């Protein structure tokens, strides 16, 4: 388990980062980095063809609507 002194970030035990992800987006770079670091994360699939990245629920999280 990491502590608060590790690189300035701390994720409490049992919590994971959410990665909004589509394999045809730049989110693959973030996924690669998380895998290399061994970080805990949860993938939230985003269907670009269905324009889920432009849905109001997604825009509340990321106003630019990009992955």
FILO-214432 format. One record per residue (C-alpha): residue in three letters; x, y, z. Coordinates in steps of 0.5 Angstrom, whole numbers, plus 500, padded with zeros to 3 digits. Layout:
# FILO-214432
AlaXYZ
...
# end
This chain:
# FILO-214432
Unk500500500
Unk503507498
Unk503512503
Unk502520502
Unk509521501
Unk510517495
Unk510522489
Unk505527492
Unk499522490
Unk495518495
Unk489513493
Unk486510499
Unk486503500
Unk480500496
Unk479506491
Unk481506484
Unk482511479
Unk477511473
Unk480511466
Unk475513461
Unk477509455
Unk476507448
Unk482503445
Unk482508439
Unk483514443
Unk489518447
Unk487514453
Unk491508451
Unk497512453
Unk494514460
Unk493506460
Unk500504458
Unk502509464
Unk498506469
Unk500499467
Unk507501467
Unk506504474
Unk502498477
Unk497503479
Unk490501481
Unk485503476
Unk478502473
Unk476502466
Unk470506464
Unk469504457
Unk466510452
Unk463509445
Unk466514441
Unk461512435
Unk455513440
Unk458520442
Unk458518449
Unk464523450
Unk459528448
Unk453526453
Unk451531458
Unk454526464
Unk461525461
Unk461533460
Unk460534467
Unk466530468
Unk470533463
Unk467539459
Unk472538453
Unk469532452
Unk475529450
Unk479522452
# end
